[in-house]
Amino acid sequence: MKSIVVYYSLTENTKFLAKEIAKFVNADLLELKPEKEISKGLTKYLWGGKQVFMKEKPKLNKIDKKIENYDQIFIGTPVWAWTFTPPIRTFLSENKIAGKKVYLFASHEGGLGKTLEDLKKQLENNKQISKIDFYKPLENIEKCKKQIAEWLEIKS
Ligand SMILES: Cc1cc2nc3c(=O)[nH]c(=O)nc-3n(C[C@H](O)[C@H](O)[C@H](O)COP(=O)(O)O)c2cc1C
C-alpha cells in the first residue's frame, strides 16, 4: 500500500502534522507551495481570507509526484475562514482523485467550521474518507501525536 501526505502550511502547524503522519504510515510527503506566497504577518488574514472568499486557485510550484501512483492519500490543510485553503483548491482542481483511500486532516485555532465537510465534498468518488482535526498543533505537540496514533492505528 503506497501512501502520500499532501499538505499546505503557511506557519508550520500543518507541516508538523504532515511529517508526523508520514513517519507513522511510512508515506511520501508533498508540500504544496504557491508560486507567490502570502506574507506571514498580520496581513495574512486579509489576503488569505480574500483568496478563500474569491475561491481563488493560486498557481503552485511544480509537483514532482504522480498522485495516481498512490493508494492512500492524506490531505492536510490549515483552516482559513472556516474552510480549506486555496492551494488545496488548486491541487484538487489539477489532480482528479478517485477510487482511493483518503484521509483528511486540518489544523485550526478553535473555529474548524465546515473545513472537512467542504473538503470531503470535493472527493466524493473515493472508496473511503476519514477525517480528523487538530487544535493549535505546535502548542499541543504531544496531544497531537497521540491523536495521530489513535486515528491511524484504527484506520490503517
Ligand atoms: C487567512 C487565515 C484565516 C484563518 N481562519 C481561521 C478560522 O476560520 N478558524 C480557525 O480556527 N483558525 C483560522 N486561522 C488560523 C489557522 O487555521 C491556524 O493558525 C492553523 O493552525 C495554521 O496552520 P499552518 O501553521 O499550517 O499554516 C486562520 C489563519 C489565516 C492565515
Ligand as a Chemical Component Dictionary entry (heavy atoms), coordinates in Angstrom:
data_LIG
# 
_chem_comp.id                   LIG 
_chem_comp.type                 NON-POLYMER 
_chem_comp.pdbx_formal_charge   0 
_chem_comp.three_letter_code    LIG 
# 
loop_
_chem_comp_atom.comp_id 
_chem_comp_atom.atom_id 
_chem_comp_atom.alt_atom_id 
_chem_comp_atom.type_symbol 
_chem_comp_atom.charge 
_chem_comp_atom.model_Cartn_x 
_chem_comp_atom.model_Cartn_y 
_chem_comp_atom.model_Cartn_z 
_chem_comp_atom.pdbx_ordinal 
LIG C1  C1  C 0 -6.316  33.744 6.412  1  
LIG C2  C2  C 0 -6.465  32.944 7.683  2  
LIG C3  C3  C 0 -7.733  32.577 8.103  3  
LIG C4  C4  C 0 -7.891  31.785 9.249  4  
LIG N1  N1  N 0 -9.148  31.393 9.604  5  
LIG C5  C5  C 0 -9.307  30.564 10.671 6  
LIG C6  C6  C 0 -10.608 30.067 11.020 7  
LIG O1  O1  O 0 -11.617 30.328 10.355 8  
LIG N2  N2  N 0 -10.714 29.254 12.101 9  
LIG C7  C7  C 0 -9.624  28.912 12.873 10 
LIG O2  O2  O 0 -9.773  28.189 13.840 11 
LIG N3  N3  N 0 -8.366  29.351 12.550 12 
LIG C8  C8  C 0 -8.183  30.154 11.469 13 
LIG N4  N4  N 0 -6.932  30.581 11.124 14 
LIG C9  C9  C 0 -5.792  30.090 11.905 15 
LIG C10 C10 C 0 -5.122  28.846 11.268 16 
LIG O3  O3  O 0 -6.076  27.902 10.843 17 
LIG C11 C11 C 0 -4.236  28.127 12.276 18 
LIG O4  O4  O 0 -3.304  29.022 12.800 19 
LIG C12 C12 C 0 -3.519  26.940 11.636 20 
LIG O5  O5  O 0 -3.022  26.101 12.645 21 
LIG C13 C13 C 0 -2.382  27.405 10.740 22 
LIG O6  O6  O 0 -1.794  26.301 10.095 23 
LIG P1  P1  P 0 -0.334  26.428 9.450  24 
LIG O7  O7  O 0 0.590   26.826 10.574 25 
LIG O8  O8  O 0 -0.034  25.066 8.921  26 
LIG O9  O9  O 0 -0.362  27.469 8.385  27 
LIG C14 C14 C 0 -6.748  31.379 10.007 28 
LIG C15 C15 C 0 -5.468  31.778 9.565  29 
LIG C16 C16 C 0 -5.321  32.545 8.424  30 
LIG C17 C17 C 0 -3.932  32.934 7.965  31 
# 
loop_
_chem_comp_bond.comp_id 
_chem_comp_bond.atom_id_1 
_chem_comp_bond.atom_id_2 
_chem_comp_bond.value_order 
_chem_comp_bond.pdbx_ordinal 
LIG C1  C2  SING 1  
LIG C2  C3  SING 2  
LIG C2  C16 DOUB 3  
LIG C3  C4  DOUB 4  
LIG C4  N1  SING 5  
LIG C4  C14 SING 6  
LIG N1  C5  DOUB 7  
LIG C5  C6  SING 8  
LIG C5  C8  SING 9  
LIG C6  O1  DOUB 10 
LIG C6  N2  SING 11 
LIG N2  C7  SING 12 
LIG C7  O2  DOUB 13 
LIG C7  N3  SING 14 
LIG N3  C8  DOUB 15 
LIG C8  N4  SING 16 
LIG N4  C9  SING 17 
LIG N4  C14 SING 18 
LIG C9  C10 SING 19 
LIG C10 O3  SING 20 
LIG C10 C11 SING 21 
LIG C11 O4  SING 22 
LIG C11 C12 SING 23 
LIG C12 O5  SING 24 
LIG C12 C13 SING 25 
LIG C13 O6  SING 26 
LIG O6  P1  SING 27 
LIG P1  O7  DOUB 28 
LIG P1  O8  SING 29 
LIG P1  O9  SING 30 
LIG C14 C15 DOUB 31 
LIG C15 C16 SING 32 
LIG C16 C17 SING 33 
# 
